[in-house]
Amino acid sequence: MSTDTPARLLQLLSLLQTPREWPGGELSERLGVSRRTVRRDVDRLRELGYPVQATQGACGGYRLVAGKAMPPLVLDDEEAVAIAVGLRAGAGHAVDGVEEASVRALAKLEQVLPSRLRHRVSALGAATMSLTSGDGARIAPETLTVMASATAAHEQLRFAYEAKDGTPSRRLTEPHRLVATGRRWYLVAYDLERQDWRTFRVDRVSQPFATGARFAPRMLPGGSAEAYVRRSVLARPQESVAYEVDVEFHAPPERVGGRLPASLGELVAEGADRCRLRATVTEPVEWVAARLIWVECAFAVRGPEELVARVRELGVRLTEAASGTG
């Protein structure tokens, strides 16, 4: 009979997290304890916040159901590696809202992964994908996780930074937020040496490390970090050229918005089943055209002409690929 209660609870939780109902007798045999002990262990899990549902009768059993909050999960080695690799991929995808959440989750997971699993994640990730910005600049996932951890813990972050002209510098910052624009990652932070807010392109950051010194978060001027990055990028004509995009979608905003990154701008409803995107963007025309393909509805590009031509070209290429004539 098992006498290690914590280990037995973890084993019970691992069994219940599989999508099936477990008869009390089967759990009793698996754990090597009596059915009464199983019932007592189930009560302990409920006290810890795990919503374990019990069914009565000869065929009754136990199963874990959805609750109001997500309690901690128990993962085996293979599951932990699979999730870590998936989060790395999610961190590089241009899906609005997914990138930052993936980085935060990846930072938490890699912090507790045993070294043997961390090596497997790195090896598998290197063999299957690379995290890059839209212009081909590589970003190490470790860079993002270090920065995300420092941001969440309100720890000062020091790193090396290379300006656009190649000038190197060392920065000591209070990190506020990581923002993904679809092509690039930016860090919004308060630069302690320059005593001002700054936006840093993450692909130009190297050797980041949290100093351990805590700070009280400052109020970011002018609203959200996303808006701050948008204004900061648009204020740099030497890095990117702004142009006006006008696209009409044959679907309501709530359907289209989930398929486009927020960095492209705000959708305006035009009737019950149409909406329009009129925005000033700095992303390359090729990137905008590729993002439009993700929208699962009919749309019409009104401008600019460069975007119209690019979408037409993509349409021809996709048609040829589907017909096998390309």
Secondary structure, DSSP 4 states (H G I P E B T S, - for coil): ----HHHHHHHHHHHHTSSS-EEHHHHHHHHTS-HHHHHHHHHHHHHTT--EEE--STT-EEEE---SS-PPP---HHHHHHHHHHHHHHHHS--TTHHHHHHHHHHHHHHHS-HHHHHHHHHHHHHH---B-TTS-B--HHHHHHHHHHHHHTEEEEEEEE-TT--EEEEEEEEEEEEE-SS-EEEEEEETTTTEEEEEEGGGEEEEEEEEEE-PPPPPTTS-HHHHHHHHHHT-TTT---EEEEEEESS-HHHHHTTS-GGG--EEE-SSS-EEEEEEE-S-HHHHHHHHHTS-S-EEEEE-HHHHHHHHHHHHHHHHHHHT--
